[in-house]
């Protein structure tokens, strides 16, 4: 291999490293996003202004924002700190949910009141509206709370 080919091969390898990649912009709101709003891709733009002096704790990946809910007002062209967004709640305190028990082919469904906020996969406490008993269950993607026997 000639020296010239060796240099080109080395340069191609180095430029494949992330440091040689095109600078990526920081996702920032294109509009005011209010608390409780679910963030969509169309609400974000890429800002190159924050490239040199990024805000500590700012979210750099657009995928980490889309689908999340704003916890506070997010202003246009400002970096979004990680503490300013959260997963969308599937269950809200005081809301009615379906309480589901399923075991060995037996399915019992009743109505309950959520005693705390919850996200999908999280264990929450709910009060059975028929019996008044407080039970714990896992929040399901459809917003129901599944309890298990035992």
Buried (B, 14 or more C-beta within 10 A) or exposed (E): EEEEEEEEEEEEEEEEEEEEEEEEBBBBBBEEBEEEBEBEEEBBBEBEEBEEEEEEEBBBEBEBBBEBBBEBEBEEEBBBBEEBBEEEBBBEEEBBBBBBBEEEEEEEEEEBBBBEBBEBEBEBBBBBEEEEEEBEBBBBEEBBBEBEEE
